[in-house]
């Protein structure tokens, strides 16, 4: 009934007795089904009032988010990365080994290749991969999982925008190369600032109409 559009968000569902009649089952079975749907995020059960449709999608989960392909999804991924990147950069700048720098250098090369190929979704994916390297250096399991999920979600996104201008490409990669050099030199304040500038440039690149 929910899937075929019988109800809109906010609508009250029929009572347990009526649902039991419609589906030719017991009220206990109906009650269990309603409780299960509430736990999945579809319904809200209000005491002495009834059941109301809360969401057509149910409770958000990573599988659902990975399936999204819209510009709005791209915006949320970039915005999430922008919240994480500066703090992660600052926290790790003074802790990088020669091996860590090599890993970040390889990730930077991959970003450059994506930019040269004018592949917008891949650019976003490669930027996430760069910060995933930092999260792995930090050994932060929560950040690692978050960034892995953002990377997985970014691979499904459809191309947005109208192609890359030379100015946009130069701006984005120039900021990133400066960021890499600041990390290499252990300049935490500069690296943090440049991480923010990189995110702004990435946002302008993949979402030029904002």
N, C-alpha and C positions, 0 to 999 in steps of 0.2 A: 504493500500500500504506500509506503514511503517512497519507494523507487519509481512508481508509476505516476507520481505527482499528485496524488490524492490530497496531500496536505502542503501548506506553506509554513515556513518557519514562524513559530508563534502560535500556530493553530493548536486547539485542544483535540486530542484523539477521543474516539468513542470510549465509553467505560468498559471495564473488564467483562461485564455480563454481555454487552453487545458484541465485543470482539470474540468472545467465546462462541456466540451464536454464529457469527460470520465465518469463523474458521472451523466450526464444528469440533471444538475441543473443550477442555475443562478450564475453569477460571484459574486454577493453580498453574496450568501450563501457560496461560496468557500472562499471569503475573510474573512468572519466571522469565518469559520472553521480554516483557517490558523492563524488568530490572536489568536484564542483559543489555538491552538497547540503551538504557541509561548509562551503564558502565562503559559502553562504547562511544558515548558522547552524542548520541542521536536525540535522546529524550531528556526531559526534565520532569521528574515526578514530584508534584507538590502535594503535601499532606492535606487531606480533606478538600482538594481541588481537582486533582486528576493529572493526566499526562499531557505534556505539551511538546511539540516538535522544537528541538533546540538547534539542530544543525542538519543540513542535507548531506554533509560530508562525514559527520561523526568526529571523533576525536582525532586531531592532527597526529600524524606519525611520519617517520622518515620515508617510508615507502610511498605515501601519498605525495609528499613534497618532491620526491625524485621524479614523479610523473608529470609535474608541471612544466609547461614549455613557454609560457607567456612572457611578455616584457615585464610585467609586474613581478614575476618570479625572479627574473634577472636582476631587477632593481633590489629586491630583498636580499639576494645573495651578495651583491656588491655592498649594500649597506651593512650587512652582517660582518663582512670581511673588514670594512672600514672601522667598525667598532673594535675589532680584535687586533688588527695589524699594528697600530702604533704602540700599544702596551706590550705586545709580544716582542716587538723589535727592541724596545727599550730594556726589557727584562733580560734579554739574551746577548746584547751587544758586547758586554764585558766578559762573556763566558765562552766565546767561540774559539775553537781550536783550528789548526791548519786544515784538518780534515773537514770540519764544519764549513769553513770558508769555501773549500772545494765543492762541497755539496750545494751551497748557495750559488756558486758560480755556474754550475751546471744548470740549475733551475733558472738562472738569469738568461743563459744561452737559449733555453727552451722558450722563454718569454719572447726573446728577440726573434726567433724563428716564426712564432705564431703571428707576431706583428708584421713581419715581412710578407707572410702568406695572406694577410688581411682576413684572418679567420677569427671573427669576433668571439664566438662562444669559446673557442680554444684559448684565446687570450685570457679570458676570465678564469678558465680552468688552470692555466699555467701560473697565473698569479696566486691562486689558491694553493697550488703545489709548492710555490716558493715559501709560503707561510707555514705549510705543513712540515717542511724541512725544519723550520725554527721550532715548531711545536714538538717535533720528535727530539730535537736537541734538548729542549726543556724537559723532556720525559713527562709531559702533562697529558695523561690519558684522555681527559675530558676534551681538551683542545684538539688532540689528534683525531678523536672520533668526530667532533664537530666539523673539522676541516675536511675529513674524508667524506662526510656526508654532503658537505657543500660542493666538493669536487664531483661527486657522483651526480648530484642534482644538476650541476652546470653542463654535464655532457649531453643532457636531453634538451637543452634550450635551443630554440630556433634562432636563426640569425636575426639580429635587430639592427636598426640604423641603416644608413645609406652608404656604407663603405668608409674607408679610413682616409682622411686628408693627411697630407704630408706634415702639416703643422701639428695635428693631433698625435701622429706617430712619433715625431721628434720630441714632443713635450713629454709623452708618457715614458718613452724609453730613456730619455735624458734624466728624468727624475729617478727612475729605477736604478740606473747606473750610479748616480750620485748616492743613492741609498746603499747600494752594495759596497761602494767605496767607504762610506761612513761606518758600515758594519765591520769592514775589514780593518779599519783604523781604530775601532773601539770607541767611536764618538757617539755616545748614547743620545744626547740631546738632539744632535743633527739628524741622526738616523730616525728618531721618533718623529721629528718634524717632516722629514722627507717621506716617511711611510704615509703620513696624512696627505701629502701632496700627490703621491702616487695614486692613492685611492680616489682623490678628486679627479685626477686626469683619467683614471680608468672609468669612472662614472660618466664623464663627459664623452668618452670614446664609445662605450657600449650603449649609453642612453643619451644620445645627443639632443633629444627634444626636451629633456628636463630643464 
